[in-house]
């Protein structure tokens, strides 16, 4: 089950996320950030 999370992000990073969304590969900002977090955790754990 997913939980709602509130975060604060610099405007420049939000603009970069908006550009990624414009490419059409992700559904929304949450999808972009969830994907990035998964990749970060995989790399951190050496997978």
C-alpha positions in Angstrom: 0.0 0.0 0.0 1.3 3.5 -0.9 1.4 6.3 1.7 1.2 10.0 1.0 4.5 11.9 1.7 5.1 15.6 1.7 8.5 16.9 0.6 10.1 20.2 -0.2 12.1 20.5 -3.4 14.0 23.4 -4.9 12.3 25.1 -7.9 15.1 24.2 -10.3 14.7 20.5 -9.5 10.9 20.8 -10.0 11.5 22.3 -13.4 13.8 19.4 -14.3 11.1 17.0 -13.2 8.5 18.9 -15.4 10.9 18.4 -18.4 11.1 14.7 -17.7 7.3 14.5 -17.5 7.0 16.3 -20.8 8.9 13.4 -22.4 5.9 11.2 -21.5 7.8 8.4 -19.8 6.1 8.9 -16.4 2.6 9.4 -15.3 3.2 12.2 -12.8 5.8 13.7 -10.4 5.3 11.0 -7.8 6.1 8.4 -10.5 9.3 10.2 -11.4 10.4 10.5 -7.8 9.5 6.9 -6.9 11.5 5.6 -9.9 14.5 7.8 -8.9 14.3 6.6 -5.3 14.2 2.9 -6.4 17.2 3.4 -8.6 19.1 5.3 -5.8 18.3 2.5 -3.3 19.4 -0.2 -5.8 22.7 1.5 -6.4 23.2 2.1 -2.7 22.8 -1.5 -1.9 25.1 -2.6 -4.7 22.4 -4.3 -6.9 
